[in-house]
Amino acid sequence: MKKITVIVRNLPLNTRRNSEALRMSVGLTLRNDKVTVIFMDDGVYSATTLEPGKVNSKSSDKEFEALSMLGCSLLADKPSLDNRSVKSLRENVVAATREELVDRITESDIVIPF
């Protein structure tokens, strides 16, 4: 079993990049690898309860639900949240310190930045 970390760093609006990162993360669980998704920088907005329909974007609710059911770790960078005044996260997304995230990334066999 490999430890795989996916890092989501981009603003989720006007792009499918973040939703594709989440879809790919779900797919990575098919081999029984341990998957962690980290939301950093503007990517922390993906970890909130946005209303994607208002900007003609696709909802990632199914991916978040699947990742939670599959036991994947969903972590949001606390400094990124604080810098953007983000207070509310989706269910099962946990705010983590930068040190915790560095440890998680360092322990990973594979890191996939998005």
Biopython code that builds the backbone (N, CA, C, O; Angstrom):
import numpy as np
from Bio.PDB.StructureBuilder import StructureBuilder

atoms = [
    (1, "MET", "N", (0.853, -1.180, 0.000)),
    (1, "MET", "CA", (0.000, 0.000, 0.000)),
    (1, "MET", "C", (0.896, 1.239, 0.000)),
    (1, "MET", "O", (1.820, 1.360, 0.803)),
    (2, "LYS", "N", (0.598, 2.147, -0.915)),
    (2, "LYS", "CA", (1.353, 3.394, -0.999)),
    (2, "LYS", "C", (0.560, 4.525, -0.358)),
    (2, "LYS", "O", (-0.669, 4.497, -0.292)),
    (3, "LYS", "N", (1.300, 5.513, 0.107)),
    (3, "LYS", "CA", (0.680, 6.726, 0.639)),
    (3, "LYS", "C", (0.747, 7.774, -0.469)),
    (3, "LYS", "O", (1.825, 8.156, -0.923)),
    (4, "ILE", "N", (-0.430, 8.227, -0.890)),
    (4, "ILE", "CA", (-0.522, 9.192, -1.977)),
    (4, "ILE", "C", (-1.159, 10.467, -1.453)),
    (4, "ILE", "O", (-2.201, 10.428, -0.799)),
    (5, "THR", "N", (-0.526, 11.601, -1.745)),
    (5, "THR", "CA", (-1.064, 12.898, -1.346)),
    (5, "THR", "C", (-1.337, 13.727, -2.596)),
    (5, "THR", "O", (-0.478, 13.875, -3.465)),
    (6, "VAL", "N", (-2.548, 14.259, -2.664)),
    (6, "VAL", "CA", (-2.945, 15.161, -3.746)),
    (6, "VAL", "C", (-3.071, 16.552, -3.139)),
    (6, "VAL", "O", (-3.771, 16.745, -2.144)),
    (7, "ILE", "N", (-2.388, 17.518, -3.745)),
    (7, "ILE", "CA", (-2.416, 18.889, -3.224)),
    (7, "ILE", "C", (-3.208, 19.766, -4.184)),
    (7, "ILE", "O", (-2.855, 19.904, -5.354)),
    (8, "VAL", "N", (-4.287, 20.356, -3.670)),
    (8, "VAL", "CA", (-5.152, 21.243, -4.450)),
    (8, "VAL", "C", (-4.814, 22.677, -4.058)),
    (8, "VAL", "O", (-4.983, 23.061, -2.900)),
    (9, "ARG", "N", (-4.327, 23.486, -5.035)),
    (9, "ARG", "CA", (-3.840, 24.826, -4.699)),
    (9, "ARG", "C", (-4.525, 25.957, -5.466)),
    (9, "ARG", "O", (-4.248, 27.127, -5.203)),
    (10, "ASN", "N", (-5.403, 25.636, -6.398)),
    (10, "ASN", "CA", (-5.962, 26.672, -7.260)),
    (10, "ASN", "C", (-7.385, 27.063, -6.886)),
    (10, "ASN", "O", (-8.124, 26.292, -6.274)),
    (11, "LEU", "N", (-7.741, 28.267, -7.266)),
    (11, "LEU", "CA", (-9.106, 28.754, -7.082)),
    (11, "LEU", "C", (-10.059, 27.852, -7.858)),
    (11, "LEU", "O", (-9.792, 27.556, -9.022)),
    (12, "PRO", "N", (-11.156, 27.408, -7.260)),
    (12, "PRO", "CA", (-12.036, 26.441, -7.922)),
    (12, "PRO", "C", (-12.989, 27.036, -8.960)),
    (12, "PRO", "O", (-13.743, 26.290, -9.586)),
    (13, "LEU", "N", (-12.979, 28.322, -9.154)),
    (13, "LEU", "CA", (-13.921, 28.946, -10.072)),
    (13, "LEU", "C", (-13.352, 29.020, -11.486)),
    (13, "LEU", "O", (-12.148, 29.196, -11.674)),
    (14, "ASN", "N", (-14.221, 28.886, -12.463)),
    (14, "ASN", "CA", (-13.873, 28.983, -13.885)),
    (14, "ASN", "C", (-12.886, 27.916, -14.340)),
    (14, "ASN", "O", (-12.176, 28.114, -15.326)),
    (15, "THR", "N", (-12.830, 26.806, -13.647)),
    (15, "THR", "CA", (-11.953, 25.705, -14.041)),
    (15, "THR", "C", (-12.497, 24.397, -13.486)),
    (15, "THR", "O", (-13.200, 24.384, -12.475)),
    (16, "ARG", "N", (-12.172, 23.320, -14.142)),
    (16, "ARG", "CA", (-12.554, 21.987, -13.651)),
    (16, "ARG", "C", (-11.370, 21.322, -12.944)),
    (16, "ARG", "O", (-11.464, 20.176, -12.503)),
    (17, "ARG", "N", (-10.283, 22.036, -12.843)),
    (17, "ARG", "CA", (-9.040, 21.490, -12.298)),
    (17, "ARG", "C", (-9.229, 20.869, -10.904)),
    (17, "ARG", "O", (-8.792, 19.743, -10.665)),
    (18, "ASN", "N", (-9.866, 21.588, -10.001)),
    (18, "ASN", "CA", (-10.029, 21.086, -8.639)),
    (18, "ASN", "C", (-10.997, 19.912, -8.577)),
    (18, "ASN", "O", (-10.754, 18.948, -7.852)),
    (19, "SER", "N", (-12.081, 19.982, -9.323)),
    (19, "SER", "CA", (-13.017, 18.857, -9.318)),
    (19, "SER", "C", (-12.363, 17.616, -9.937)),
    (19, "SER", "O", (-12.644, 16.494, -9.515)),
    (20, "GLU", "N", (-11.502, 17.811, -10.926)),
    (20, "GLU", "CA", (-10.775, 16.681, -11.508)),
    (20, "GLU", "C", (-9.775, 16.103, -10.511)),
    (20, "GLU", "O", (-9.567, 14.890, -10.475)),
    (21, "ALA", "N", (-9.158, 16.956, -9.706)),
    (21, "ALA", "CA", (-8.242, 16.477, -8.667)),
    (21, "ALA", "C", (-8.994, 15.579, -7.684)),
    (21, "ALA", "O", (-8.477, 14.548, -7.255)),
    (22, "LEU", "N", (-10.213, 15.976, -7.334)),
    (22, "LEU", "CA", (-11.014, 15.173, -6.405)),
    (22, "LEU", "C", (-11.466, 13.867, -7.053)),
    (22, "LEU", "O", (-11.449, 12.814, -6.415)),
    (23, "ARG", "N", (-11.873, 13.937, -8.324)),
    (23, "ARG", "CA", (-12.278, 12.713, -9.037)),
    (23, "ARG", "C", (-11.111, 11.738, -9.136)),
    (23, "ARG", "O", (-11.274, 10.535, -8.929)),
    (24, "MET", "N", (-9.928, 12.268, -9.456)),
    (24, "MET", "CA", (-8.750, 11.432, -9.556)),
    (24, "MET", "C", (-8.416, 10.813, -8.195)),
    (24, "MET", "O", (-8.006, 9.654, -8.118)),
    (25, "SER", "N", (-8.595, 11.592, -7.125)),
    (25, "SER", "CA", (-8.325, 11.091, -5.770)),
    (25, "SER", "C", (-9.228, 9.915, -5.439)),
    (25, "SER", "O", (-8.784, 8.945, -4.824)),
    (26, "VAL", "N", (-10.482, 9.990, -5.838)),
    (26, "VAL", "CA", (-11.399, 8.860, -5.635)),
    (26, "VAL", "C", (-10.877, 7.644, -6.404)),
    (26, "VAL", "O", (-10.860, 6.532, -5.876)),
    (27, "GLY", "N", (-10.459, 7.858, -7.635)),
    (27, "GLY", "CA", (-9.931, 6.763, -8.447)),
    (27, "GLY", "C", (-8.686, 6.126, -7.856)),
    (27, "GLY", "O", (-8.473, 4.922, -8.000)),
    (28, "LEU", "N", (-7.862, 6.925, -7.192)),
    (28, "LEU", "CA", (-6.634, 6.406, -6.591)),
    (28, "LEU", "C", (-6.908, 5.409, -5.467)),
    (28, "LEU", "O", (-6.032, 4.625, -5.105)),
    (29, "THR", "N", (-8.107, 5.437, -4.922)),
    (29, "THR", "CA", (-8.441, 4.523, -3.830)),
    (29, "THR", "C", (-8.723, 3.103, -4.330)),
    (29, "THR", "O", (-8.823, 2.180, -3.523)),
    (30, "LEU", "N", (-8.850, 2.919, -5.616)),
    (30, "LEU", "CA", (-9.192, 1.603, -6.167)),
    (30, "LEU", "C", (-8.110, 0.553, -5.917)),
    (30, "LEU", "O", (-8.396, -0.644, -5.928)),
    (31, "ARG", "N", (-6.890, 0.985, -5.695)),
    (31, "ARG", "CA", (-5.783, 0.047, -5.451)),
    (31, "ARG", "C", (-5.499, -0.110, -3.962)),
    (31, "ARG", "O", (-4.450, -0.632, -3.584)),
    (32, "ASN", "N", (-6.403, 0.327, -3.134)),
    (32, "ASN", "CA", (-6.237, 0.255, -1.682)),
    (32, "ASN", "C", (-5.047, 1.052, -1.176)),
    (32, "ASN", "O", (-4.462, 0.708, -0.148)),
    (33, "ASP", "N", (-4.681, 2.115, -1.888)),
    (33, "ASP", "CA", (-3.646, 3.016, -1.408)),
    (33, "ASP", "C", (-4.269, 3.996, -0.420)),
    (33, "ASP", "O", (-5.474, 4.245, -0.457)),
    (34, "LYS", "N", (-3.443, 4.547, 0.461)),
    (34, "LYS", "CA", (-3.918, 5.530, 1.441)),
    (34, "LYS", "C", (-3.828, 6.908, 0.784)),
    (34, "LYS", "O", (-2.737, 7.383, 0.467)),
    (35, "VAL", "N", (-4.980, 7.543, 0.583)),
    (35, "VAL", "CA", (-5.036, 8.820, -0.134)),
    (35, "VAL", "C", (-5.352, 9.956, 0.832)),
    (35, "VAL", "O", (-6.255, 9.861, 1.664)),
    (36, "THR", "N", (-4.585, 11.028, 0.696)),
    (36, "THR", "CA", (-4.806, 12.257, 1.443)),
    (36, "THR", "C", (-4.965, 13.383, 0.450)),
    (36, "THR", "O", (-4.201, 13.478, -0.512)),
    (37, "VAL", "N", (-5.951, 14.242, 0.670)),
    (37, "VAL", "CA", (-6.117, 15.439, -0.151)),
    (37, "VAL", "C", (-5.853, 16.642, 0.746)),
    (37, "VAL", "O", (-6.461, 16.798, 1.804)),
    (38, "ILE", "N", (-4.926, 17.493, 0.292)),
    (38, "ILE", "CA", (-4.576, 18.698, 1.038)),
    (38, "ILE", "C", (-5.004, 19.917, 0.235)),
    (38, "ILE", "O", (-4.688, 20.035, -0.949)),
    (39, "PHE", "N", (-5.718, 20.811, 0.882)),
    (39, "PHE", "CA", (-6.157, 22.060, 0.255)),
    (39, "PHE", "C", (-5.278, 23.189, 0.785)),
    (39, "PHE", "O", (-5.228, 23.438, 1.990)),
    (40, "MET", "N", (-4.588, 23.867, -0.130)),
    (40, "MET", "CA", (-3.680, 24.951, 0.249)),
    (40, "MET", "C", (-3.937, 26.167, -0.634)),
    (40, "MET", "O", (-4.592, 26.072, -1.672)),
    (41, "ASP", "N", (-3.415, 27.300, -0.206)),
    (41, "ASP", "CA", (-3.526, 28.549, -0.963)),
    (41, "ASP", "C", (-4.992, 28.764, -1.352)),
    (41, "ASP", "O", (-5.875, 28.575, -0.515)),
    (42, "ASP", "N", (-5.271, 29.151, -2.592)),
    (42, "ASP", "CA", (-6.660, 29.378, -3.008)),
    (42, "ASP", "C", (-7.464, 28.084, -3.090)),
    (42, "ASP", "O", (-8.691, 28.122, -3.182)),
    (43, "GLY", "N", (-6.791, 26.956, -3.059)),
    (43, "GLY", "CA", (-7.482, 25.672, -3.078)),
    (43, "GLY", "C", (-8.360, 25.448, -1.859)),
    (43, "GLY", "O", (-9.248, 24.596, -1.888)),
    (44, "VAL", "N", (-8.127, 26.205, -0.776)),
    (44, "VAL", "CA", (-8.960, 26.033, 0.418)),
    (44, "VAL", "C", (-10.424, 26.377, 0.144)),
    (44, "VAL", "O", (-11.318, 25.905, 0.846)),
    (45, "TYR", "N", (-10.665, 27.196, -0.873)),
    (45, "TYR", "CA", (-12.058, 27.507, -1.211)),
    (45, "TYR", "C", (-12.809, 26.267, -1.684)),
    (45, "TYR", "O", (-14.030, 26.193, -1.544)),
    (46, "SER", "N", (-12.098, 25.298, -2.239)),
    (46, "SER", "CA", (-12.741, 24.043, -2.650)),
    (46, "SER", "C", (-13.211, 23.241, -1.452)),
    (46, "SER", "O", (-14.108, 22.407, -1.577)),
    (47, "ALA", "N", (-12.615, 23.484, -0.291)),
    (47, "ALA", "CA", (-12.969, 22.751, 0.927)),
    (47, "ALA", "C", (-14.139, 23.400, 1.668)),
    (47, "ALA", "O", (-14.512, 22.952, 2.753)),
    (48, "THR", "N", (-14.714, 24.445, 1.089)),
    (48, "THR", "CA", (-15.874, 25.104, 1.692)),
    (48, "THR", "C", (-17.140, 24.670, 0.962)),
    (48, "THR", "O", (-17.074, 23.953, -0.037)),
    (49, "THR", "N", (-18.269, 25.098, 1.455)),
    (49, "THR", "CA", (-19.539, 24.768, 0.808)),
    (49, "THR", "C", (-19.901, 25.879, -0.167)),
    (49, "THR", "O", (-20.745, 26.728, 0.119)),
    (50, "LEU", "N", (-19.252, 25.857, -1.313)),
    (50, "LEU", "CA", (-19.549, 26.821, -2.373)),
    (50, "LEU", "C", (-20.858, 26.462, -3.049)),
    (50, "LEU", "O", (-21.365, 25.350, -2.894)),
    (51, "GLU", "N", (-21.395, 27.395, -3.787)),
    (51, "GLU", "CA", (-22.571, 27.132, -4.601)),
    (51, "GLU", "C", (-22.144, 27.215, -6.063)),
    (51, "GLU", "O", (-22.284, 28.266, -6.688)),
    (52, "PRO", "N", (-21.623, 26.112, -6.616)),
    (52, "PRO", "CA", (-21.043, 26.139, -7.951)),
    (52, "PRO", "C", (-22.044, 26.470, -9.056)),
    (52, "PRO", "O", (-21.653, 26.975, -10.109)),
    (53, "GLY", "N", (-23.312, 26.196, -8.833)),
    (53, "GLY", "CA", (-24.324, 26.500, -9.848)),
    (53, "GLY", "C", (-24.411, 27.980, -10.170)),
    (53, "GLY", "O", (-24.790, 28.352, -11.280)),
    (54, "LYS", "N", (-24.063, 28.828, -9.211)),
    (54, "LYS", "CA", (-24.134, 30.274, -9.433)),
    (54, "LYS", "C", (-23.088, 30.772, -10.417)),
    (54, "LYS", "O", (-23.242, 31.850, -10.993)),
    (55, "VAL", "N", (-22.031, 30.005, -10.616)),
    (55, "VAL", "CA", (-20.992, 30.398, -11.575)),
    (55, "VAL", "C", (-20.868, 29.355, -12.689)),
    (55, "VAL", "O", (-19.830, 29.234, -13.341)),
    (56, "ASN", "N", (-21.952, 28.610, -12.886)),
    (56, "ASN", "CA", (-22.023, 27.609, -13.948)),
    (56, "ASN", "C", (-20.882, 26.593, -13.847)),
    (56, "ASN", "O", (-20.235, 26.274, -14.844)),
    (57, "SER", "N", (-20.649, 26.098, -12.649)),
    (57, "SER", "CA", (-19.590, 25.135, -12.395)),
    (57, "SER", "C", (-20.192, 23.845, -11.853)),
    (57, "SER", "O", (-21.339, 23.827, -11.405)),
    (58, "LYS", "N", (-19.417, 22.773, -11.896)),
    (58, "LYS", "CA", (-19.864, 21.469, -11.440)),
    (58, "LYS", "C", (-19.668, 21.313, -9.927)),
    (58, "LYS", "O", (-18.659, 21.757, -9.378)),
    (59, "SER", "N", (-20.611, 20.699, -9.279)),
    (59, "SER", "CA", (-20.522, 20.428, -7.842)),
    (59, "SER", "C", (-19.586, 19.241, -7.592)),
    (59, "SER", "O", (-19.551, 18.292, -8.376)),
    (60, "SER", "N", (-18.843, 19.303, -6.513)),
    (60, "SER", "CA", (-17.944, 18.209, -6.127)),
    (60, "SER", "C", (-18.485, 17.436, -4.929)),
    (60, "SER", "O", (-17.743, 16.700, -4.278)),
    (61, "ASP", "N", (-19.767, 17.599, -4.636)),
    (61, "ASP", "CA", (-20.359, 16.944, -3.471)),
    (61, "ASP", "C", (-20.160, 15.431, -3.480)),
    (61, "ASP", "O", (-19.832, 14.841, -2.451)),
    (62, "LYS", "N", (-20.357, 14.800, -4.644)),
    (62, "LYS", "CA", (-20.223, 13.342, -4.726)),
    (62, "LYS", "C", (-18.798, 12.891, -4.425)),
    (62, "LYS", "O", (-18.586, 11.883, -3.750)),
    (63, "GLU", "N", (-17.824, 13.645, -4.929)),
    (63, "GLU", "CA", (-16.424, 13.286, -4.690)),
    (63, "GLU", "C", (-16.066, 13.425, -3.213)),
    (63, "GLU", "O", (-15.393, 12.561, -2.651)),
    (64, "PHE", "N", (-16.512, 14.509, -2.585)),
    (64, "PHE", "CA", (-16.246, 14.682, -1.157)),
    (64, "PHE", "C", (-16.906, 13.574, -0.346)),
    (64, "PHE", "O", (-16.308, 13.054, 0.597)),
    (65, "GLU", "N", (-18.116, 13.216, -0.701)),
    (65, "GLU", "CA", (-18.825, 12.150, 0.002)),
    (65, "GLU", "C", (-18.091, 10.822, -0.164)),
    (65, "GLU", "O", (-17.916, 10.080, 0.802)),
    (66, "ALA", "N", (-17.667, 10.525, -1.383)),
    (66, "ALA", "CA", (-16.955, 9.264, -1.641)),
    (66, "ALA", "C", (-15.629, 9.225, -0.888)),
    (66, "ALA", "O", (-15.295, 8.211, -0.276)),
    (67, "LEU", "N", (-14.873, 10.315, -0.928)),
    (67, "LEU", "CA", (-13.592, 10.351, -0.234)),
    (67, "LEU", "C", (-13.773, 10.155, 1.269)),
    (67, "LEU", "O", (-12.977, 9.468, 1.909)),
    (68, "SER", "N", (-14.806, 10.751, 1.822)),
    (68, "SER", "CA", (-15.087, 10.584, 3.252)),
    (68, "SER", "C", (-15.467, 9.145, 3.569)),
    (68, "SER", "O", (-14.985, 8.577, 4.549)),
    (69, "MET", "N", (-16.329, 8.553, 2.746)),
    (69, "MET", "CA", (-16.759, 7.171, 2.970)),
    (69, "MET", "C", (-15.599, 6.191, 2.841)),
    (69, "MET", "O", (-15.576, 5.158, 3.510)),
    (70, "LEU", "N", (-14.634, 6.518, 1.978)),
    (70, "LEU", "CA", (-13.488, 5.646, 1.761)),
    (70, "LEU", "C", (-12.379, 5.854, 2.787)),
    (70, "LEU", "O", (-11.341, 5.196, 2.726)),
    (71, "GLY", "N", (-12.595, 6.759, 3.720)),
    (71, "GLY", "CA", (-11.638, 6.977, 4.793)),
    (71, "GLY", "C", (-10.418, 7.798, 4.416)),
    (71, "GLY", "O", (-9.386, 7.721, 5.082)),
    (72, "CYS", "N", (-10.527, 8.570, 3.371)),
    (72, "CYS", "CA", (-9.409, 9.422, 2.951)),
    (72, "CYS", "C", (-9.317, 10.633, 3.873)),
    (72, "CYS", "O", (-10.330, 11.140, 4.356)),
    (73, "SER", "N", (-8.100, 11.084, 4.106)),
    (73, "SER", "CA", (-7.892, 12.286, 4.913)),
    (73, "SER", "C", (-8.090, 13.516, 4.036)),
    (73, "SER", "O", (-7.529, 13.603, 2.943)),
    (74, "LEU", "N", (-8.876, 14.449, 4.509)),
    (74, "LEU", "CA", (-9.125, 15.714, 3.824)),
    (74, "LEU", "C", (-8.646, 16.818, 4.755)),
    (74, "LEU", "O", (-9.250, 17.072, 5.797)),
    (75, "LEU", "N", (-7.550, 17.476, 4.368)),
    (75, "LEU", "CA", (-6.913, 18.459, 5.241)),
    (75, "LEU", "C", (-6.841, 19.815, 4.560)),
    (75, "LEU", "O", (-6.569, 19.904, 3.363)),
    (76, "ALA", "N", (-7.085, 20.865, 5.324)),
    (76, "ALA", "CA", (-6.981, 22.239, 4.819)),
    (76, "ALA", "C", (-5.880, 22.956, 5.596)),
    (76, "ALA", "O", (-5.798, 22.858, 6.820)),
    (77, "ASP", "N", (-5.049, 23.668, 4.872)),
    (77, "ASP", "CA", (-3.929, 24.402, 5.453)),
    (77, "ASP", "C", (-4.443, 25.565, 6.288)),
    (77, "ASP", "O", (-5.056, 26.492, 5.759)),
    (78, "LYS", "N", (-4.192, 25.517, 7.599)),
    (78, "LYS", "CA", (-4.703, 26.554, 8.506)),
    (78, "LYS", "C", (-4.213, 27.953, 8.128)),
    (78, "LYS", "O", (-5.034, 28.870, 8.105)),
    (79, "PRO", "N", (-2.925, 28.177, 7.830)),
    (79, "PRO", "CA", (-2.505, 29.527, 7.430)),
    (79, "PRO", "C", (-3.221, 30.031, 6.174)),
    (79, "PRO", "O", (-3.531, 31.219, 6.077)),
    (80, "SER", "N", (-3.483, 29.152, 5.223)),
    (80, "SER", "CA", (-4.223, 29.562, 4.022)),
    (80, "SER", "C", (-5.648, 29.947, 4.368)),
    (80, "SER", "O", (-6.187, 30.911, 3.825)),
    (81, "LEU", "N", (-6.265, 29.186, 5.283)),
    (81, "LEU", "CA", (-7.623, 29.512, 5.725)),
    (81, "LEU", "C", (-7.647, 30.869, 6.421)),
    (81, "LEU", "O", (-8.515, 31.700, 6.153)),
    (82, "ASP", "N", (-6.686, 31.084, 7.316)),
    (82, "ASP", "CA", (-6.630, 32.340, 8.062)),
    (82, "ASP", "C", (-6.377, 33.528, 7.139)),
    (82, "ASP", "O", (-7.006, 34.574, 7.301)),
    (83, "ASN", "N", (-5.468, 33.388, 6.177)),
    (83, "ASN", "CA", (-5.161, 34.484, 5.243)),
    (83, "ASN", "C", (-6.355, 34.873, 4.388)),
    (83, "ASN", "O", (-6.448, 36.008, 3.922)),
    (84, "ARG", "N", (-7.269, 33.932, 4.183)),
    (84, "ARG", "CA", (-8.449, 34.188, 3.340)),
    (84, "ARG", "C", (-9.721, 34.345, 4.160)),
    (84, "ARG", "O", (-10.812, 34.443, 3.600)),
    (85, "SER", "N", (-9.591, 34.369, 5.463)),
    (85, "SER", "CA", (-10.721, 34.514, 6.390)),
    (85, "SER", "C", (-11.793, 33.447, 6.181)),
    (85, "SER", "O", (-12.983, 33.718, 6.341)),
    (86, "VAL", "N", (-11.373, 32.250, 5.829)),
    (86, "VAL", "CA", (-12.300, 31.135, 5.654)),
    (86, "VAL", "C", (-12.540, 30.497, 7.017)),
    (86, "VAL", "O", (-11.602, 30.053, 7.679)),
    (87, "LYS", "N", (-13.779, 30.457, 7.422)),
    (87, "LYS", "CA", (-14.137, 29.925, 8.745)),
    (87, "LYS", "C", (-14.867, 28.581, 8.673)),
    (87, "LYS", "O", (-14.746, 27.758, 9.580)),
    (88, "SER", "N", (-15.612, 28.365, 7.610)),
    (88, "SER", "CA", (-16.467, 27.189, 7.519)),
    (88, "SER", "C", (-15.935, 26.218, 6.472)),
    (88, "SER", "O", (-15.720, 26.585, 5.317)),
    (89, "LEU", "N", (-15.725, 24.970, 6.896)),
    (89, "LEU", "CA", (-15.254, 23.925, 5.994)),
    (89, "LEU", "C", (-16.331, 22.867, 5.812)),
    (89, "LEU", "O", (-17.238, 22.734, 6.634)),
    (90, "ARG", "N", (-16.217, 22.122, 4.729)),
    (90, "ARG", "CA", (-17.113, 20.995, 4.508)),
    (90, "ARG", "C", (-16.937, 19.979, 5.640)),
    (90, "ARG", "O", (-15.916, 19.943, 6.326)),
    (91, "GLU", "N", (-17.953, 19.176, 5.799)),
    (91, "GLU", "CA", (-17.888, 18.101, 6.776)),
    (91, "GLU", "C", (-16.726, 17.175, 6.412)),
    (91, "GLU", "O", (-16.504, 16.884, 5.236)),
    (92, "ASN", "N", (-16.002, 16.723, 7.402)),
    (92, "ASN", "CA", (-14.866, 15.804, 7.266)),
    (92, "ASN", "C", (-13.587, 16.448, 6.731)),
    (92, "ASN", "O", (-12.588, 15.751, 6.554)),
    (93, "VAL", "N", (-13.587, 17.752, 6.469)),
    (93, "VAL", "CA", (-12.344, 18.447, 6.128)),
    (93, "VAL", "C", (-11.820, 19.060, 7.423)),
    (93, "VAL", "O", (-12.545, 19.767, 8.123)),
    (94, "VAL", "N", (-10.563, 18.787, 7.733)),
    (94, "VAL", "CA", (-9.968, 19.207, 8.992)),
    (94, "VAL", "C", (-8.886, 20.242, 8.729)),
    (94, "VAL", "O", (-8.049, 20.063, 7.844)),
    (95, "ALA", "N", (-8.903, 21.320, 9.495)),
    (95, "ALA", "CA", (-7.840, 22.320, 9.415)),
    (95, "ALA", "C", (-6.590, 21.736, 10.061)),
    (95, "ALA", "O", (-6.656, 21.156, 11.144)),
    (96, "ALA", "N", (-5.448, 21.895, 9.387)),
    (96, "ALA", "CA", (-4.191, 21.343, 9.891)),
    (96, "ALA", "C", (-3.098, 22.404, 9.827)),
    (96, "ALA", "O", (-3.112, 23.281, 8.963)),
    (97, "THR", "N", (-2.164, 22.310, 10.747)),
    (97, "THR", "CA", (-1.049, 23.250, 10.748)),
    (97, "THR", "C", (-0.123, 22.950, 9.578)),
    (97, "THR", "O", (-0.154, 21.863, 9.001)),
    (98, "ARG", "N", (0.682, 23.916, 9.249)),
    (98, "ARG", "CA", (1.642, 23.728, 8.157)),
    (98, "ARG", "C", (2.608, 22.584, 8.478)),
    (98, "ARG", "O", (2.983, 21.819, 7.589)),
    (99, "GLU", "N", (3.010, 22.467, 9.745)),
    (99, "GLU", "CA", (3.921, 21.396, 10.146)),
    (99, "GLU", "C", (3.291, 20.016, 9.938)),
    (99, "GLU", "O", (3.955, 19.089, 9.472)),
    (100, "GLU", "N", (2.015, 19.887, 10.283)),
    (100, "GLU", "CA", (1.316, 18.624, 10.071)),
    (100, "GLU", "C", (1.264, 18.267, 8.594)),
    (100, "GLU", "O", (1.436, 17.108, 8.217)),
    (101, "LEU", "N", (1.026, 19.272, 7.764)),
    (101, "LEU", "CA", (0.954, 19.019, 6.321)),
    (101, "LEU", "C", (2.311, 18.649, 5.753)),
    (101, "LEU", "O", (2.412, 17.763, 4.903)),
    (102, "VAL", "N", (3.354, 19.321, 6.216)),
    (102, "VAL", "CA", (4.709, 18.983, 5.760)),
    (102, "VAL", "C", (5.042, 17.543, 6.144)),
    (102, "VAL", "O", (5.615, 16.802, 5.345)),
    (103, "ASP", "N", (4.689, 17.149, 7.357)),
    (103, "ASP", "CA", (4.927, 15.767, 7.788)),
    (103, "ASP", "C", (4.179, 14.787, 6.884)),
    (103, "ASP", "O", (4.743, 13.781, 6.453)),
    (104, "ARG", "N", (2.924, 15.080, 6.602)),
    (104, "ARG", "CA", (2.114, 14.193, 5.763)),
    (104, "ARG", "C", (2.713, 14.085, 4.356)),
    (104, "ARG", "O", (2.785, 12.995, 3.790)),
    (105, "ILE", "N", (3.138, 15.210, 3.804)),
    (105, "ILE", "CA", (3.729, 15.198, 2.464)),
    (105, "ILE", "C", (5.045, 14.429, 2.464)),
    (105, "ILE", "O", (5.317, 13.652, 1.549)),
    (106, "THR", "N", (5.851, 14.645, 3.484)),
    (106, "THR", "CA", (7.149, 13.975, 3.588)),
    (106, "THR", "C", (6.995, 12.464, 3.709)),
    (106, "THR", "O", (7.810, 11.713, 3.172)),
    (107, "GLU", "N", (5.970, 12.017, 4.402)),
    (107, "GLU", "CA", (5.723, 10.583, 4.581)),
    (107, "GLU", "C", (5.148, 9.920, 3.327)),
    (107, "GLU", "O", (5.119, 8.693, 3.236)),
    (108, "SER", "N", (4.698, 10.710, 2.374)),
    (108, "SER", "CA", (4.026, 10.173, 1.184)),
    (108, "SER", "C", (5.013, 9.524, 0.222)),
    (108, "SER", "O", (6.147, 9.976, 0.068)),
    (109, "ASP", "N", (4.553, 8.451, -0.421)),
    (109, "ASP", "CA", (5.334, 7.810, -1.475)),
    (109, "ASP", "C", (5.171, 8.578, -2.788)),
    (109, "ASP", "O", (6.104, 8.669, -3.587)),
    (110, "ILE", "N", (3.983, 9.122, -2.996)),
    (110, "ILE", "CA", (3.680, 9.868, -4.220)),
    (110, "ILE", "C", (2.957, 11.152, -3.838)),
    (110, "ILE", "O", (2.030, 11.133, -3.028)),
    (111, "VAL", "N", (3.388, 12.279, -4.429)),
    (111, "VAL", "CA", (2.727, 13.576, -4.219)),
    (111, "VAL", "C", (2.311, 14.100, -5.586)),
    (111, "VAL", "O", (3.128, 14.204, -6.500)),
    (112, "ILE", "N", (1.033, 14.428, -5.712)),
    (112, "ILE", "CA", (0.497, 14.920, -6.973)),
    (112, "ILE", "C", (-0.031, 16.329, -6.764)),
    (112, "ILE", "O", (-1.087, 16.508, -6.157)),
    (113, "PRO", "N", (0.694, 17.345, -7.262)),
    (113, "PRO", "CA", (0.200, 18.727, -7.136)),
    (113, "PRO", "C", (-0.800, 19.043, -8.239)),
    (113, "PRO", "O", (-0.603, 18.668, -9.394)),
    (114, "PHE", "N", (-1.874, 19.734, -7.874)),
    (114, "PHE", "CA", (-2.862, 20.181, -8.853)),
    (114, "PHE", "C", (-2.944, 21.684, -8.798)),
    (114, "PHE", "O", (-3.718, 22.287, -9.542)),
]
sb = StructureBuilder()
sb.init_structure("model")
sb.init_model(0)
sb.init_chain("A")
sb.init_seg("    ")
for serial, (resi, resn, name, xyz) in enumerate(atoms, 1):
    if name == "N":
        sb.init_residue(resn, " ", resi, " ")
    sb.init_atom(name, np.array(xyz, "f"), 0.0, 1.0, " ", f" {name:<3s}", serial, name[0])
structure = sb.get_structure()
